[in-house]
Amino acid sequence: EMVPMSRTLWVWGPAVLLMAVIFGLSAQPAPYLPSGLSDVSAHAIAYAALGVLMLRALSSARWSGVTPRSIAIAVALTVLYGISDEYHQSFVAGRFADVRDVIADAIGACGGVAIIWAWSIVFSSDQRT
């Protein structure tokens, strides 16, 4: 059965859009950070959001789709994107790849996905009763 393009865009679009925003920001020589927000914190927040959106896409935007497999794949893809983005950043003047950023990306991805996993337990059990 063919999945309609609009459903695919609705499911995957937010994750792809955030990946494009992250790519664009890391292409800047000195991206803007709000006052009081460190680079590491910005990474953790952005990659928590990306982990959430990746899990949303992998679960077809359904609570029942949040499984140990989709959780593991979401974290893995998010961290791999973080690694690839650090590599991309290493080619930008004034920027460099930093393993601390990848660690922050991984912590953020795990945190975001863990929150959605917990919510999925609550919402899935609500739908069964």
C-alpha positions as CSV (number, residue, x, y, z in Angstrom):
1,E,0.0,0.0,0.0
2,M,1.3,3.4,-1.0
3,V,1.6,6.0,1.7
4,P,0.2,9.4,0.5
5,M,2.9,12.1,0.1
6,S,1.1,14.5,2.4
7,R,1.2,11.9,5.2
8,T,4.9,11.3,4.6
9,L,5.6,15.1,4.7
10,W,3.5,15.5,7.9
11,V,5.4,12.7,9.6
12,W,9.0,13.4,8.4
13,G,8.8,17.1,7.5
14,P,9.4,18.5,11.0
15,A,12.5,16.3,11.5
16,V,13.9,17.2,8.1
17,L,13.2,20.9,8.6
18,L,15.0,20.9,11.9
19,M,18.0,19.1,10.4
20,A,18.1,21.8,7.7
21,V,18.0,24.5,10.3
22,I,20.8,22.9,12.3
23,F,22.8,22.5,9.0
24,G,22.3,26.2,8.2
25,L,23.3,27.3,11.7
26,S,26.4,25.2,11.6
27,A,27.4,26.8,8.3
28,Q,27.6,30.2,10.0
29,P,31.0,31.4,11.1
30,A,29.5,32.7,14.4
31,P,25.9,31.6,14.9
32,Y,23.8,33.7,17.3
33,L,23.2,32.2,20.8
34,P,20.7,33.8,23.2
35,S,22.3,35.4,26.2
36,G,23.1,32.9,28.9
37,L,22.9,29.9,26.6
38,S,26.1,28.1,26.2
39,D,27.1,26.2,23.0
40,V,26.8,22.9,24.8
41,S,23.3,23.8,26.1
42,A,22.2,24.8,22.7
43,H,23.4,21.5,21.3
44,A,21.6,19.5,24.0
45,I,18.3,21.5,23.4
46,A,18.5,21.3,19.6
47,Y,19.3,17.6,19.6
48,A,16.6,16.8,22.2
49,A,14.1,18.4,19.8
50,L,15.6,16.5,16.9
51,G,15.5,13.2,18.8
52,V,11.8,13.8,19.6
53,L,11.0,14.6,15.9
54,M,13.0,11.7,14.7
55,L,11.1,9.4,17.1
56,R,7.8,10.9,15.9
57,A,8.7,10.2,12.3
58,L,9.9,6.6,13.0
59,S,6.8,5.9,15.0
60,S,4.6,7.3,12.2
61,A,3.4,9.9,14.6
62,R,1.5,7.3,16.6
63,W,1.9,6.6,20.3
64,S,1.7,2.9,19.6
65,G,4.7,3.2,17.3
66,V,7.0,4.2,20.1
67,T,8.8,1.0,20.7
68,P,12.2,0.0,22.0
69,R,13.3,-0.4,18.4
70,S,12.0,3.0,17.2
71,I,13.6,4.6,20.3
72,A,17.0,3.1,19.6
73,I,16.9,4.0,16.0
74,A,15.8,7.6,16.8
75,V,18.7,8.1,19.2
76,A,21.2,6.5,16.8
77,L,20.1,8.6,13.8
78,T,20.1,11.8,15.9
79,V,23.6,11.1,17.2
80,L,24.8,10.2,13.7
81,Y,23.4,13.4,12.4
82,G,25.2,15.3,15.2
83,I,28.5,13.6,14.2
84,S,27.9,14.5,10.5
85,D,27.1,18.0,11.4
86,E,30.3,18.4,13.5
87,Y,32.2,17.1,10.5
88,H,30.4,19.7,8.2
89,Q,31.1,22.4,10.7
90,S,34.9,21.6,10.5
91,F,34.9,23.0,7.0
92,V,33.4,26.4,8.1
93,A,35.8,29.3,8.7
94,G,36.1,30.0,12.4
95,R,34.4,26.8,13.4
96,F,35.7,23.4,14.4
97,A,34.4,19.9,15.3
98,D,34.2,19.3,19.0
99,V,33.5,16.0,20.7
100,R,31.9,17.8,23.6
101,D,29.2,19.0,21.2
102,V,28.5,15.4,20.1
103,I,28.3,14.3,23.7
104,A,25.8,17.1,24.3
105,D,23.9,16.0,21.2
106,A,23.7,12.4,22.5
107,I,22.6,13.5,26.0
108,G,19.9,15.8,24.4
109,A,18.7,13.0,22.1
110,C,18.5,10.6,24.9
111,G,16.6,13.1,27.1
112,G,14.1,14.1,24.5
113,V,13.4,10.5,23.5
114,A,13.1,9.4,27.1
115,I,10.4,12.1,27.7
116,I,8.4,10.9,24.7
117,W,8.9,7.3,25.7
118,A,7.4,8.1,29.1
119,W,4.5,10.0,27.6
120,S,3.9,7.1,25.2
121,I,3.4,4.8,28.2
122,V,0.9,7.1,29.7
123,F,-1.0,7.9,26.4
124,S,-0.9,4.2,25.2
125,S,-2.3,3.0,28.5
126,D,-5.1,5.7,28.4
127,Q,-6.1,4.4,25.0
128,R,-6.4,0.8,26.2
129,T,-8.7,1.6,29.1
